[in-house]
Amino acid sequence: MYCDVQSHCIIAYLECVATGDALDALQLAIAEFKQGKVEYRADKTGIVHLPFGKANFAEEDLLVNLVAAIRSVEANKPSGAEGVYWKSAQICSAMGPSIRLNIREMLDYRLPSE
């Protein structure tokens, strides 16, 4: 979820597509996903499902990824979205119960390293 890597990969991908080199574009897409690229979008009911880690990740890594995911959704919300964009937020494991997050604290949270 690091912007520099994704920005570089997106530019390189567009260059591959422009030159018509599909094999390079495929190899680039595979490399992006190995680096941790995550794609997300809202479903028709407005819910965004977004993975931000695995159970074996360190707690600090999960926190960094969660903050990056929240900031990414906030930065990429549709231009037509008015009013309150976040109505609720929950996190959960694949088969576990969800935990409701406090939206104001979630949006205002700053990592200790910042």
BELQUIZI-V72381 format. One record per helix or strand of 3 or more residues. SS is the DSSP state (hx for helix, st for strand). FROM is the first residue (numbers start at 1). LEN is the number of residues. If there is no record, write none. Layout:
BEGIN
ss->SS from->FROM len->LEN
ss->SS from->FROM len->LEN
END
This chain:
BEGIN
ss->hx from->3 len->17
ss->hx from->22 len->13
ss->hx from->59 len->17
ss->hx from->103 len->6
END
